[in-house]
Amino acid sequence: MFSHLRWEIHEVVAEGDLVAVHATMSGVHTGRYTKYAPDGSLVVDRLAAGRAFATTQSHWFRVADGQIVEHWANRDDLGTTSQLGFLG
């Protein structure tokens, strides 16, 4: 769980039916982080680190009839987990 979660939008570009967004996500890790595999096995279980993080992301959206019909994202998950002290 993250508190103070926010996205700072740096650029937005649209061409045809595609929209690209470059942003920085930031927040504070204030609650337990648990992730499970599709088979239900535990993958990650971390207590709240209490640390702040900020990492960049890019998001791509395809729009049809005024609605988002597809979304792709590239996130710096390694940077986030490193800042939260999950590595090492």
N, C-alpha and C positions, 0 to 999 in steps of 0.2 A: 504494500500500500504506500502511496506517495501523497504527500500534502504539498500545498503551494505549487501544484502542477500547472505549468503554463507553456504555451508555445509562442515564441517570438517569430513572426513571419518576416523573412528577409526579402524574398522575391516571389512573385507569382507571374507566370507566363502562360498565355493561352493561345492555341493555334488549332483551328478546326474544332474537332470534338475532344481535344486533349488539354488538360490544365496541369501545369507543374508547379509545385510549391516547395521552396527551400526554407527550412525553419530550424530553430533551436528549441529543443524541449528541455525544460529545467524543473527541478523540484527537490523535495527532501524525502528521503526514505524513512518513513515514520511508523510503518506497520510491517508485520511478517510478510515475506515474499515466498510463496509456495507455488511450484509448478509441477504438473503431473504429465506423464507420457500418455499417448492414446490408450495404452493398455491399463492405465490406472496406477502404474508404478510411480513412486515419488522420484522426481528428477532433481528438484532444488527445494530446500527449505531453509530460509535465512531469517534470523531475527532482525528487527529494525536496526539499521546501522546509524540512523540519526544524521547521516551525511547528506550534503547537498550535491547535486550533479547538474551538468549542462552539456548536452551533446546535440550534434546536428542531425537532421533528417531531410530526406527528400520524399515527396509524395506526388504520385501521378494519378490523375483521375480521368476517366473517359465519361463524357456526358452525352446522354441521348434523351430527347424530349424533355429537357430541363431537369433531368435527374442524373445523379451519379450512378452509373451502371457497372463500373469497374474501378478498382483502386489497387495500386501497387505502392510499396514503400521500401525505402532503404534507410536503415537506422544504424547508428554506431552503438550497437549493444555491447561490444567489447569495451568501448570508452566509458559507457554507463557503469558496467559492472566493475571496471577498474576504479572509477571514482568512488564507488560505494564500498570498496575494500573487499569485494567478493573473490578476488584473485589472490593466489599465493597464500 
